[in-house]
């Protein structure tokens, strides 16, 4: 007999997938649901332009339409460096950076005594 979880997950799928569900065990559905959970309720995305703000607001609507978590909140920063400091001091959680800005953040903004070997 096929476990109930496999009937839920594989209801419209071909026989080989059902065999895979049986192989993974009766808690496969619980495991798949766990992958879609996020421990954060809300994430604050720091943006620096009107265009980034528009993209962030569109992403909020897209996340809500698909019931994805965390809920996003768009925060305006005056510059990339300002957003880095907002993250450092807990006022923001996310930012989109290019490679040079990632290097700058690691070397100057988030540097600690233990990271001084990179100087």
Secondary structure by P-SEA (a helix, b strand, c coil): cccaaaaaacccccaaaaaaaaaaccaaaaaaaaaacccccbbbbbbccaaaaaaaaaaaaaaaaaccccbbbbbbbccaaaaaaaaaaccccbbbbcaaaaaaaaccccccccccccc
